[in-house]
Amino acid sequence: MKYFILSMVLLGSITLVITINQDTFAKGLDYQQANIKNGAQLYDNWPKMKKADIKDTHPLYPATSKKSGKSTWRCKECHGWDYIGKNGRYSKGSHFTGINGVYHVRTAEPGNLFKSLTDKAHKHEFSAYLADKEVWDLVKFIREGQVAIETVLDEQGGAKGDVAKGKVLYNANCSACHGDDGNEIDFKGKKEGIQGVGWLANDNPQETLHKIRWGHPDSDMPSMIVDAKLTDQDAVDILKYSQSQE
């Protein structure tokens, strides 16, 4: 009888270990197969990508801050284009929330990040809008797609790149849509004059670099990292040249 009970206990333990290992393997596979480009664009503007009908303000968005409704659900709205939230570009102004960025959690375990984005205890509550695969895409970007902003931009927002190299890369990858002078697409049509690449690269270099690296949601703009197979430094060089176009 003792041997029978011991055997059953051991069998139960083995079954538990197998179940845990299978779950861990499945989550590991989900992470490995995640799409970092899609995650970066979801970070940019997932409500637009999902055509989400959101009217309420995000439950974690501070009542004292200045935004409301759908825009408060964008990851970048609190955590910033530079990924350091209250410690970066969004340390003041209309986008200030007092919330940390996500750069410091890039070394967290994938499963823990997934949980923080989906369970009700953390109040991100993305599981109501995003499929598990999309959340894993976000996790992939958070862990592998960020850059330390101080290594690519100086304190004034100038790109730490090479203008000449950037011009070659811009002409090869960007000019077909944005034009040789960067003014083919007007980003702020309601303003007087054309607000093209040069204007955006100087006005918001953090956002511009994110979009150079990962593309623009719901558009034909490619990711220079994924689609063009360029390096992060190549992207910074493109930004440097773009800043010279204004």
FENBEL-V375299 format. One record per pair of residues at least 4 apart in sequence whose ideal C-beta (glycine too) atoms are under 6 Angstrom apart, sorted by the first residue. I is the first residue (numbers start at 1). J is the second residue. D is the distance in Angstrom with one decimal. If there is no record, write none. Layout:
BEGIN
i	j	d
I	J	D
I	J	D
END
This chain:
BEGIN
i	j	d
27	111	5.2
30	136	4.8
31	110	4.3
31	136	5.9
34	136	4.2
34	137	4.9
34	140	3.7
35	137	4.8
36	140	4.6
36	141	5.3
36	144	6.0
36	145	5.2
37	214	5.8
37	223	4.8
37	226	4.4
38	137	4.4
39	137	3.6
39	138	4.6
39	140	4.9
39	141	3.2
40	141	4.6
40	145	5.2
40	214	3.5
41	217	4.4
42	46	4.1
42	138	5.3
43	75	4.3
43	141	5.7
44	76	6.0
44	217	5.4
45	74	5.5
45	217	4.8
46	50	5.7
47	52	4.4
47	54	5.9
47	70	5.1
47	73	5.3
48	217	5.6
48	218	5.9
49	217	5.0
49	218	5.9
52	129	5.4
54	70	4.5
54	73	5.7
55	69	6.0
57	61	5.2
57	68	4.9
57	69	5.9
57	72	4.9
58	72	4.3
58	73	5.0
59	123	5.0
60	123	5.2
61	72	4.1
62	97	5.3
65	97	4.8
66	94	4.9
67	71	5.1
67	72	5.1
71	77	5.9
72	77	5.7
75	79	5.6
76	81	5.6
78	97	4.9
78	99	4.3
79	85	4.9
79	101	4.8
79	102	4.8
80	84	6.0
80	85	5.1
80	88	5.1
80	89	5.8
80	90	4.7
80	101	5.6
81	206	3.7
81	207	4.3
81	210	5.2
82	88	4.0
82	89	5.4
82	149	4.1
82	206	4.4
83	101	4.8
83	102	5.5
83	103	4.3
83	146	4.8
84	88	3.9
84	101	3.8
84	103	5.4
85	99	5.1
85	100	4.8
85	101	3.6
86	91	5.7
86	98	5.2
86	99	6.0
89	206	5.5
90	95	4.4
90	96	5.7
92	96	5.3
102	142	5.3
103	146	5.4
106	143	5.3
106	146	5.7
108	112	5.1
108	113	5.2
110	139	5.3
113	139	4.6
114	135	5.8
114	139	5.4
115	119	5.3
116	122	4.6
117	124	5.0
117	126	5.0
117	135	5.3
118	127	4.1
118	135	5.9
126	130	4.7
126	135	6.0
130	134	4.1
130	135	5.2
140	144	5.9
141	145	3.9
147	152	5.6
147	232	5.9
149	153	5.7
152	160	5.6
152	236	4.9
153	157	5.6
153	205	5.8
154	158	4.6
157	205	4.5
159	236	5.2
159	239	4.1
159	240	3.9
159	243	6.0
161	166	5.6
161	236	4.0
161	237	4.0
161	240	3.3
162	237	5.0
163	240	5.3
163	241	5.2
163	244	5.6
165	237	4.4
166	170	5.9
166	237	3.7
166	238	4.9
166	240	4.7
166	241	3.0
167	241	4.7
169	173	5.9
169	234	5.6
169	237	5.9
169	238	5.1
170	174	4.7
170	238	5.3
170	241	5.1
171	175	5.0
173	228	5.3
174	178	5.1
175	180	5.2
178	182	5.3
178	184	5.2
178	185	5.7
178	197	5.1
179	183	5.6
179	184	3.2
182	196	4.4
182	197	3.3
182	198	5.0
182	245	4.1
183	194	4.6
183	196	3.7
186	194	4.9
186	195	5.9
187	195	5.0
187	200	5.3
188	195	3.9
191	195	5.6
195	199	4.2
197	201	5.9
197	242	4.9
197	245	5.7
198	245	3.3
198	246	3.3
199	203	5.7
199	246	5.6
200	208	5.3
201	205	5.8
201	208	4.6
201	239	5.8
201	242	3.8
201	243	4.5
202	243	5.3
202	246	5.3
208	239	5.9
209	239	5.2
211	216	5.2
212	224	5.4
212	235	4.8
212	238	5.4
212	239	6.0
213	224	5.9
213	225	5.0
213	235	4.8
214	223	4.8
215	221	4.6
215	222	5.5
215	223	4.2
216	221	4.1
222	227	3.7
223	227	4.9
224	228	4.6
224	230	4.4
224	235	5.1
230	234	3.7
END
